[in-house]
Amino acid sequence: MMNVKGLFASTANYLGFLDVYAYLRRKITKSQVAILMYHRVSPKQDDWSFERLSPKNFEMQMKYFCRNYEIISLNDLVQYIKQEKPFPKKAVVITFDDGYKDNYLYAYPILKKYRIPATIFLTSGHIGRGDLFWWDKVSYIVQHTKINQLDLDEFGNYPLQSKSEKFEATSTITENLKKLPDKKKNLLIEELLITSGVEIPIDLGKEFILSWNEVIEMSNNGIDFGAHTVTHPILTNLSLPQIEWELIQSKKEIERMTGKQITTFAYPNGNFNTEISKLLKKNGFTCAVTTIPKLVRPKDHIYELGRIESGKEFCKTKVVLSGAWDDITNILK
């Protein structure tokens, strides 16, 4: 499916089809807003961590949006929906997940340069501390181990003799861990650490994750912040009291440090259900964003807002922005 999408995206973009399609589609379906989702922006690509977008590519995308769209804040979008006001003709919202330090080092200067509003969703328990995110721990361990075969019982065996095998193992293990209760997931990561013989440097997370001083500086200069839980668990794997703790504590900590009310939320890994949405509303959140790649419509559920992930292959992003991919997918169902 992704190869088909890539081929369609490249061809459509080259022929100038997407802009025309998007224009005609807006005439028929009325305006829809795209919420863009980013994670990392950095010129450096090490051999183990989350794939990132280069500052050059990120700036190119921001320039494209400045030329072709009205860039609004997530809070503005919420007000359009709540007040049932017509959306702008062409609008996008910029968001980041997790709280990587490169958001401050590389994305923030570009956002300031073009006066672009953005929301960064923070995993509050990692901000200003030395602990890596759990998926980065897995990646660091697998990429740095010297053993040639990894045996993980219920997760199977993984050959680790080449970079491609290590990346495949990292991806498979990470996806399997997402399916487990949080406590078991953390125990297995500790077991993986022992089995691999790898030592993760103390405070390595401080090199990769935002500090509170950086958060406060951005907060004082036009960047909004939202909650993304305390520990980044898969919320649907938790009990309701555990979920509520993750929501409330993340909100309170960010509010305490920034001095501003936090009302927006991003579901870790995009996993949610109606009970979680109710907890968000109960605890003062005005909206929540998912990882469902779709445009936002005026009547969409305010706690189930879709987002479009934007990466290196920007032509694929433009396919979703135009609404073409959503329409093709619906036709093929």
Secondary structure, DSSP 8 states (H G I E B T S, - for coil): -HHHHHHHHHHHHHTTHHHHHHHHHHHHH---EEEEEE--B-S---SSS---B-HHHHHHHHHHHHHHSEE--HHHHHHHHHTT----SSEEEEEEEE-BTHIIIIIHHHHHHTT--EEEEE-GGGTTSS---HHHHHHHHHHH---SEEE-GGG-EEE-SSHHHHHHHHHHHHHHHHTS-HHHHHHHHHHHHHHHT----TTTHHHHB--HHHHHHHHTTTEEEEE--SS---GGGS-HHHHHHHHHHHHHHHHHHHSS---EEE-GGG---HHHHHHHHHTT--EEE-S----B-TTS-TTSB--EE--S-HHHHHHHHHTHHHHHHHHH-
